[in-house]
Amino acid sequence: MPFALLTVAIILSVMGATYFTVIAFLAPITIVICEESRMDKLTGAIVINCGAICGGNFPTSNFGVVFRGLANIYDHIGICRVRNTHRNRLCQS
């Protein structure tokens, strides 16, 4: 059951729902599922939390676009530092 909740949280987050939207949508459903299946409620909360975070960092989701942009900026800076030692004209601008 925890893997099903994790999968649903990841899928919702990958499709574009933000972290808090996934938590607000899945928390009541998770509580009901945990009570009916006699699963610990803390486990259910941790599972949907981790799923929302994992899906949010997917490259096409909201946070993933931010992380990808930051990675490209810092990767470009690192490449330019290496290339500037060789006096490359592309990195001097």
Secondary structure, DSSP 8 states (H G I E B T S, - for coil): -HHHHHHHHHHHHHTT--HHHHHHHHHHHHHHHHHHHT--HHHHHHHHHHHHHHHHTSTTSHHHHHHHHHHHHHHHHHHHHHHHTTT-TTT--
